[in-house]
Amino acid sequence: MYPDVELDETDKTTAQANQNFSKLTQLEEVDLSYNAILSGLPDMFASFKNLRKLTLHECKLTSLPESLSKLTQLEELNLSFNDFSHGLPDVISRLNHLTKLTLIYCQLTSLPESFSKLTQLQEVDLSYNEFSAGLPDVFASLGRSRILTLDECQLTTLPERFIFVSESVTVSLTSTSSGYKLWYNWIWYSWMWYMY
């Protein structure tokens, strides 16, 4: 039986919260959404060594603790509705087993080159970010089969290398600026590449 831990407004100090979280060594799924106290808990993730799914939706995060890199079994990470306008934290690139990453409405304008290290990614949702300058080429280094969602990302073009990314890619560009043209061009060039 897992120990009971509650994190609420009475848990005023970081030390108290870290002490409580250190008991949770067998957790496989954690949802700490809508919890602003997370920005003051740099060490709490170190105990979650068996964690496979982590949801930190709308936690007022602007950075991520280095202890996140200790989640070596993590497969799914949801960081939606946080403010990463200054850049996606590099610690994410050290989550080698990540297969699903959700970054909806994170005020992203680009992705770091280190993003290409996430070679196990199969599903990425970057909807409602501002990639008006174009989608980074780092996607060309990702896994062979994946779902990429770019709804409402203000895209007007896709990287030329993107059409050679994989044998099986599902791309969603719903309501994106010039989305229909992007979709048509991507399908056309992918088909041409396949034929030749």
Secondary structure, DSSP 8 states (H G I E B T S, - for coil): -------STT--SHHHHHHHHTT--S-SEEE-TT-GGGGG-TTGGGG-TT--EEE-TT---SS--GGGGG-TT--EEE-TT---TT---GGGGG-TT--EEE-TT---S---GGGGG-TT--EEE-TT---TT---GGGGGS-SEEEEE-TT-------GGGGGS-SEEEEE-TT-TTHHHHHHHHHHHHHHHHH-
